[in-house]
Amino acid sequence: MRAFACLLLFASLSGARTNYWAPLTSPRAHYSIDERFVADPPRLEGSETIRFRNISDRPIGRIAFLWDGEILSVRANGVAAEPASGKPSTPLYDLPGDLHPGAELELAVEFRTAMDWDPKSFSAITSILNPLLWWGFGTPSPYGGA
């Protein structure tokens, strides 16, 4: 019986994923965004590709987004990433496999969000136009070079 319990423990540990954590230095991310405004009902919808390299010394198994809208799908290097279980306050996604130190990741994200349209001024206001990688600090990931 003891051997069986030990076997179950090791089997569960071997399949354990890396929890969400924020690297001390956020990796620079490159965003390519294709977005459009749809008038009826007023909303933004689009897709983006985000590329970054894990510059930390630990594997990354989860990513978070700064986004108030709906994330329709996330693909990590072509493989579907799944939303984390529970009701996190920020959108969390489990990567299909850990992103090891030095490895690169390409995320393909489909998204949309409702827009508050003001018919008098023919305008809408939003502070964020697309989902951004978020590392747990007050700001999203930096844009730019590697």
ABEGO torsion letter per residue (X at the ends): XAAAAAAAAAAAAAABBBBBBBBABBBBBBBBBBBBBBAOBBBBBEBBBBBBBBABABBBABBBBBBABBBABBBBGGBBBBBBBEBBABBBBBBABBBBBGBBBBBBBBBBBBBBBBAAAGBBBBABABBBBBAGBABBBBBEBX
